[in-house]
Amino acid sequence: MSNITYFIADLHLAEDRPDITACFLSFLKKDAPKAQALYILGDLFEYWIGDDDDSPLVNQIAQNLKILSQTGTAIYFIQGNRDFLLGKRYAQRCGMTLLPDVTTIDLYGEKTVIMHGDTLCTRDVDYQAFRKKSRSWWWQAMIKSLPLFIRRKIAQNYRKKSAQSTAMKSQDIMDVTPDEVIQCLKKHQSKLLIHGHTHRPATHELTVNGEPAKRIVLGDWYEQGSILYVSNDSITLENMPFSR
């Protein structure tokens, strides 16, 4: 195991995208065991209907993550906007630790803020209103009380509506609000922020309190794998082809 940490997000695993699943499983077997830690920053799944989901895909991912955790790679998970109902029960099956929506870590001596990233997109007013409602205890209790097959239909319907809604919104609305990024880094007294959600992989140079800072955006897995490799002396965002 080398002195390296991996960050991924926005895989959106689903039964109708076996190519993404195959790429992720290959990553878990060939690359991830080399890392000290793997951070999954949300939207591992296209949607999550509850920890009692017994689908073959959900079971397969749990089994393979558990194997990775047993090899010595620590796995951490932050809920995304698609899988915010993923809870402790499934996390335990995977051998991974659930983290708060916004978490600070010591990344080789650098105080680093990590998150899914949806809370930074404050200009998407409709989504933020839904986010507030869907994180409430009463809404989640209501959803979880429904039979599994009904929850699955609701999730599939939401998936279609979300795609339609996204297609109608401008790119600026769906991207982060710059001032929100600065305030986040100031609040946590950090100079490095790592997040996903926007599907716009890049490294942004910033100035916070008169000092240089960075915001690193993880890529999605729609057309290839996307992994951020961080070691003592390097930070590299790389793609991984689906077939290798």
C-alpha positions, 0 to 999 in steps of 0.5 A, spaced: 500 500 500 502 506 497 502 513 501 496 515 496 489 517 497 483 517 492 477 521 491 471 519 486 464 522 485 458 522 481 459 515 478 451 514 478 451 507 478 445 504 475 442 497 472 442 500 465 449 502 465 453 496 466 459 499 463 460 504 469 459 498 474 465 494 470 469 500 470 468 501 478 469 494 479 476 494 475 478 500 479 476 497 486 480 491 484 486 493 481 487 501 483 484 502 490 488 497 494 494 501 493 491 507 497 491 508 504 484 511 503 478 512 498 473 518 499 467 517 495 464 524 495 456 522 493 452 520 488 455 513 488 448 511 485 444 514 480 438 513 486 437 510 492 431 508 495 433 505 502 438 501 505 433 495 505 434 495 497 436 488 495 437 489 488 443 485 485 447 491 483 446 494 490 449 487 493 455 487 488 457 493 490 457 492 497 461 486 496 466 489 493 467 495 497 467 490 503 473 486 500 477 493 499 476 495 506 478 488 508 485 489 504 486 495 509 484 501 505 479 505 509 473 507 505 469 514 507 462 516 504 459 523 503 452 523 501 450 526 494 444 529 492 442 522 488 443 517 494 442 522 500 438 516 503 444 511 504 445 510 511 449 507 516 446 500 515 448 500 508 455 503 509 456 497 514 455 492 509 460 496 505 465 497 510 465 504 509 465 510 514 459 515 513 461 523 514 458 529 515 455 533 508 461 538 509 468 535 512 475 537 514 480 532 513 488 533 514 490 531 507 498 530 508 499 536 512 494 540 508 487 542 512 482 540 506 474 541 506 471 535 502 463 535 500 459 533 495 458 540 492 450 541 491 450 546 497 455 550 493 450 551 488 445 556 491 443 559 485 439 553 483 433 555 488 428 550 486 433 544 487 435 548 494 428 548 496 427 540 494 434 539 498 431 542 504 425 538 504 428 532 503 433 532 508 427 533 513 426 527 518 418 527 516 420 527 509 425 521 510 420 517 515 414 518 510 419 515 504 422 510 508 415 507 510 413 506 503 414 499 500 420 497 496 417 497 489 413 503 490 420 507 492 423 504 486 417 507 482 418 514 485 425 514 484 425 512 477 420 517 476 424 522 479 430 520 475 426 522 469 423 529 471 430 531 474 433 530 467 428 534 464 429 539 469 436 539 468 436 540 461 432 547 462 437 550 466 442 554 464 449 552 466 451 558 471 445 556 475 447 549 476 454 551 477 457 553 484 456 560 486 463 563 487 462 567 493 459 561 497 466 557 495 470 563 498 465 563 504 466 556 505 474 556 505 474 562 510 469 558 515 473 552 515 480 556 515 482 552 509 486 553 502 483 547 499 476 544 497 475 538 493 468 536 491 463 533 485 456 534 483 457 539 477 461 534 473 466 539 471 473 536 472 478 542 473 482 545 478 481 552 480 486 557 483 483 562 488 485 567 493 482 567 500 484 572 505 489 574 500 492 568 500 492 562 494 487 557 495 484 551 490 478 548 488 478 541 485 472 539 482 471 531 481 469 528 474 463 524 473 463 517 470 458 517 464 464 516 459 470 514 463 472 513 470 475 519 474 479 519 480 483 524 484 490 521 486 493 525 492 500 524 495 505 527 499 507 531 493 502 531 488 495 532 486 493 529 479 486 528 476 486 523 471 481 519 467 480 511 466 477 508 460 471 503 461 475 498 457 482 496 460 
